[in-house]
Amino acid sequence: MTLHNPACSTSQEWASQLDNIFARCEGAYSDLTLSGYRKDLQIFAAWCEKNDGDFLPADPHSVAEFFNEQLLFFSYATIRRRASAIRFAHVLSDLPSPIKHSEVFLATRRAARLKGRRPKQSLGLTQELLSKILASCPDTLSGKRDAALLSVGYDTLCRSSELTWMRIEDINMEQSRLHIPRAKSEPFGDGRFREINHSTRRLLQDWLSASRITEGPVFRGLHTGSISNSRLDTSSIRRIVKTAALRAGLKDEALRLSGHSMRVGGAQDLFRAGEQYLTIMIAGGWKSIEVVRRYVENAP
């Protein structure tokens, strides 16, 4: 389907529009959120250009057709995320959002019915799996980082994005206590505090001592033995989890593990230990007991 519009946006025009939008948002959103919005909006804008449609403001019929095409290749969660990005761009441009239009509403309903609303849950990195993986981590700089990262993620129930933002200044080693400042559900809040056990504290100390990191991001990339000054990104954490599992001989499990697995596994183990939903909810920074129930429903 081709939409004929003589005033359609060119790549230079929509790139400029995006730059103007994101320039206004500095300090109002996390870098991770803005990066995700930008990528989704670039995909939508390129689709509009290819189909001779306007990107901003977008016609509801164009958005519905975009979602119908995306439905052939992507999950419902991806479509919902891109809908949020399109809504964001229109709100920040003081334009009516096409997402509210009935045609777009029906397109997202079709996606939900065809693909299903609930995303498939990652395999939980429970204590049983974690112990096997930690035992196989080599006594190298990367091995020390990986062991500390996995153990801290499990103890704190951190999201992978929260692990990327963790800084030396957030650690109180004497009290074995970490401050988690960035919470997805509390972008304007003060975060939460989590204690780590003795074993995790030792692994974290080993990594910091070997890396000689004294300030800034705790978990960083490594290249030919050199430590980056910048933090890891979430995709790197996902690769570290999978690589560590493969190293431990857990080939089948590695396929189902993700950067979210420490959070899932930690919640499941707390549930197995008899902790109440409310306790787990507070520990992980969740805002709904229903979400916690979904996390622990596959607890072995």
Number of C-alpha atoms within 10 A of each C-alpha: 6 11 15 11 11 9 9 19 22 18 16 9 14 21 16 11 16 19 12 13 18 16 9 10 13 11 8 10 13 13 12 13 11 15 13 13 21 20 13 18 23 17 11 22 25 18 17 26 17 15 17 19 26 22 27 20 17 21 17 18 17 24 24 21 16 18 24 17 11 16 20 10 9 13 18 24 16 16 21 16 14 22 22 15 22 25 18 17 23 19 13 13 16 10 14 13 20 22 21 11 15 13 17 23 14 12 20 21 15 16 22 18 10 12 16 14 14 11 11 8 15 19 19 28 30 21 17 10 15 20 13 16 23 21 11 16 18 14 11 12 17 21 17 22 26 25 27 25 24 25 25 24 26 27 21 27 24 27 23 23 19 18 26 22 20 21 20 17 13 18 17 12 15 7 10 15 17 21 19 22 19 22 19 16 11 14 13 12 11 12 15 17 17 16 19 20 13 10 12 21 20 15 21 23 15 18 24 20 12 14 19 10 16 12 11 16 20 27 28 20 17 14 8 5 11 10 16 13 14 13 18 20 17 20 12 15 24 16 15 21 24 20 17 23 25 17 18 19 14 16 13 10 17 19 13 15 21 25 25 24 26 31 25 30 29 26 30 25 20 18 20 13 9 8 13 12 19 13 12 21 18 15 19 22 20 17 13 12 16 11 12 21 16 13 20 21 10 13 17 10
